[in-house]
Amino acid sequence: MNWIRNKQQWRDYLLITLGTAVMAVATSSIYDPAGLVTGGFSGLAIVIKQLSQMLFGKGVPLWVTNLVLNIPLFLFGIRMSRDFLVKTIFGTLMNTFWIAVLPVLQLVPDDRMLSALFGGVLMGAGIGLVFIGNGTTGGTDMMAALIQRKLRHYSVAQVMQVLDGIIVIAGIFVFGIHASLYAIVAIYVTTKVTDALMEGMNYAKSAFIITAHPEQVADELMKELDRGASGIHIKGMYTGEERMMVFCVVGKKQIPQLKQIVGTIDPDAFIVVSDAREVLGEGFQTDFS
């Protein structure tokens, strides 16, 4: 068991390292040059850099702001889960490191729409990789978790939305409403890409099958698809008839085969297929192909 746990830990840290590198490219090479403030400490760092340039002629580096803002959070969060805290510190340090050492690339010069779209894709992919590695990069995520301890009637997501909203509003005053509208596009794309990546790793289909031959259907599904099946007692409210419904979770690519198996056994079967957004257990630990 120890080698399995160690393998999982190495995988998590590798994903966090890769994800933070992608996030750093989006922040320093796309969002910062375009003046897109999408929330989070990275967005606040862009605001502070621009303000310091206006006041002193030289901007505070993004990585400095990112690191300085996170240090107090780690001190306040010392009582959090050790594994969560260690991975959060690692994610923050790696994100700071990549922002500091990666060269600023002119990927989408003078095109804010392309910056919003491409930056959103990169940022969403980076965040998704970090989340799949069971980590975070600190910032408003961790601040929201700490604030929610004092404001129990609000959820962490609600607190985080307020914090990010404040940062986006700050971006309006610094970069103007035009840039902030593009930033909203980037936020939308980031969310969609992150969700797609997360669901792509933990995504299956659940099938509810009402048939006159439940045992035969279940046997064929277990044999042909190599998936478990369960029987659920149901009662038809119109007919009053009691029967057995077959419940089965399969990979999304197995749905056509499932329909064919059930249709061959019972052409009159009633099938309901729905998304299973996260499935844990035997047969669903790695992929759903």
LINVENBEL-V694368 format. One record per residue. N is the residue number from 1. SS is DSSP state (@ for helix, = for strand, . for the rest). PSI is psi in whole degrees, -180 to 180 (none if undefined). NEAR is the number of other ideal C-beta (glycine too) atoms within 8 Angstrom. Layout:
BEGIN
N|SS|PSI|NEAR, N|SS|PSI|NEAR
END
This chain:
BEGIN
1|.|-34|4, 2|@|-40|5, 3|@|-31|6, 4|@|-44|7, 5|@|-42|8, 6|@|-39|8, 7|@|-41|8, 8|@|-41|8, 9|@|-44|8, 10|@|-41|8, 11|@|-45|9, 12|@|-47|12, 13|@|-33|11, 14|@|-43|9, 15|@|-40|13, 16|@|-41|16, 17|@|-47|9, 18|@|-44|9, 19|@|-42|19, 20|@|-32|16, 21|@|-43|12, 22|@|-42|13, 23|@|-40|17, 24|@|-39|13, 25|@|-44|15, 26|@|-41|13, 27|@|-54|15, 28|@|-29|12, 29|@|-14|12, 30|@|-60|16, 31|@|-45|18, 32|@|-51|12, 33|@|-31|10, 34|@|-8|13, 35|.|36|12, 36|.|114|17, 37|.|105|18, 38|.|18|15, 39|.|-179|11, 40|@|174|10, 41|@|-26|12, 42|@|-40|14, 43|@|-40|16, 44|@|-36|13, 45|@|-37|15, 46|@|-41|16, 47|@|-47|13, 48|@|-39|10, 49|@|-45|14, 50|@|-43|12, 51|@|-42|9, 52|@|-33|11, 53|@|-40|10, 54|@|-35|5, 55|@|-39|6, 56|@|-6|5, 57|.|-8|4, 58|.|125|5, 59|.|149|7, 60|.|126|9, 61|.|146|8, 62|@|-41|14, 63|@|-32|11, 64|@|-49|8, 65|@|-44|14, 66|@|-42|16, 67|@|-46|11, 68|@|-40|7, 69|@|-30|12, 70|@|-27|14, 71|@|-49|8, 72|@|-33|7, 73|@|-39|12, 74|@|-36|13, 75|@|-41|7, 76|@|-28|7, 77|.|18|12, 78|.|-23|7, 79|.|0|3, 80|.|170|8, 81|.|133|5, 82|@|-46|6, 83|@|-42|6, 84|@|-44|9, 85|@|-42|12, 86|@|-44|8, 87|@|-33|15, 88|@|-43|15, 89|@|-43|10, 90|@|-45|11, 91|@|-41|16, 92|@|-45|15, 93|@|-40|9, 94|@|-40|13, 95|@|-43|14, 96|@|-43|12, 97|@|-48|10, 98|@|-39|13, 99|@|-36|13, 100|@|-37|8, 101|@|-25|5, 102|.|136|11, 103|.|148|3, 104|.|119|8, 105|.|143|6, 106|.|77|7, 107|.|-46|8, 108|.|69|10, 109|.|135|6, 110|.|34|2, 111|.|94|7, 112|@|-34|10, 113|@|-46|8, 114|@|-35|8, 115|@|-44|16, 116|@|-44|15, 117|@|-53|11, 118|@|-40|11, 119|@|-39|17, 120|@|-39|16, 121|@|-47|10, 122|@|-47|13, 123|@|-42|17, 124|@|-40|16, 125|@|-42|13, 126|@|-47|16, 127|@|-41|12, 128|@|-43|14, 129|@|-41|14, 130|@|-43|16, 131|@|-40|12, 132|@|-31|11, 133|.|12|14, 134|.|37|6, 135|.|177|14, 136|.|176|12, 137|.|28|13, 138|.|-132|13, 139|@|-144|14, 140|@|-24|12, 141|@|-52|10, 142|@|-38|13, 143|@|-41|11, 144|@|-41|13, 145|@|-39|11, 146|@|-42|10, 147|@|-38|10, 148|@|-23|12, 149|@|-32|7, 150|@|-27|5, 151|.|73|8, 152|.|-23|6, 153|.|-2|3, 154|.|149|7, 155|.|163|6, 156|@|-40|8, 157|@|-40|7, 158|@|-44|8, 159|@|-42|13, 160|@|-38|12, 161|@|-39|8, 162|@|-46|8, 163|@|-47|13, 164|@|-36|13, 165|@|-40|9, 166|@|-41|8, 167|@|-41|15, 168|@|-41|16, 169|@|-39|8, 170|@|-36|11, 171|@|-30|17, 172|@|-44|10, 173|@|-28|5, 174|@|-45|11, 175|@|-11|11, 176|.|161|7, 177|@|-32|6, 178|@|-49|8, 179|@|-35|14, 180|@|-32|13, 181|@|-41|8, 182|@|-34|14, 183|@|-37|15, 184|@|-39|9, 185|@|-44|12, 186|@|-40|17, 187|@|-43|12, 188|@|-47|9, 189|@|-42|14, 190|@|-47|13, 191|@|-44|9, 192|@|-43|10, 193|@|-42|14, 194|@|-48|13, 195|@|-42|8, 196|@|-40|10, 197|@|-42|13, 198|@|-45|11, 199|@|-30|9, 200|@|-27|7, 201|@|-23|8, 202|.|72|9, 203|.|125|10, 204|=|-173|13, 205|=|138|13, 206|=|136|11, 207|=|130|14, 208|=|118|11, 209|=|117|15, 210|=|114|10, 211|.|158|13, 212|.|-9|7, 213|.|63|8, 214|@|-40|13, 215|@|-43|7, 216|@|-42|8, 217|@|-47|17, 218|@|-43|12, 219|@|-45|8, 220|@|-40|10, 221|@|-43|16, 222|@|-35|11, 223|@|-46|7, 224|@|-37|8, 225|.|-10|12, 226|.|41|6, 227|.|148|11, 228|.|157|8, 229|=|147|11, 230|=|150|7, 231|=|132|10, 232|=|125|8, 233|=|128|8, 234|=|167|9, 235|=|126|8, 236|.|121|9, 237|.|-24|4, 238|.|-48|4, 239|.|-22|4, 240|.|6|7, 241|.|135|6, 242|=|137|7, 243|=|-179|11, 244|=|129|9, 245|=|137|12, 246|=|130|17, 247|=|131|12, 248|=|138|15, 249|=|125|12, 250|=|167|13, 251|.|151|9, 252|@|-28|9, 253|@|-9|7, 254|@|-4|11, 255|@|-46|11, 256|@|-39|7, 257|@|-38|9, 258|@|-45|14, 259|@|-40|9, 260|@|-43|8, 261|@|-49|13, 262|@|-42|14, 263|@|-34|9, 264|@|-40|5, 265|@|-45|11, 266|.|95|10, 267|.|-21|4, 268|.|8|6, 269|.|149|13, 270|=|121|7, 271|=|132|11, 272|=|123|7, 273|=|130|8, 274|=|164|7, 275|=|139|7, 276|=|100|10, 277|.|-29|6, 278|.|124|5, 279|.|126|9, 280|.|142|5, 281|.|-178|6, 282|.|130|5, 283|.|-11|7, 284|.|35|9, 285|.|-23|6, 286|.|-53|2, 287|.|167|5, 288|.|31|9, 289|.|none|4
END
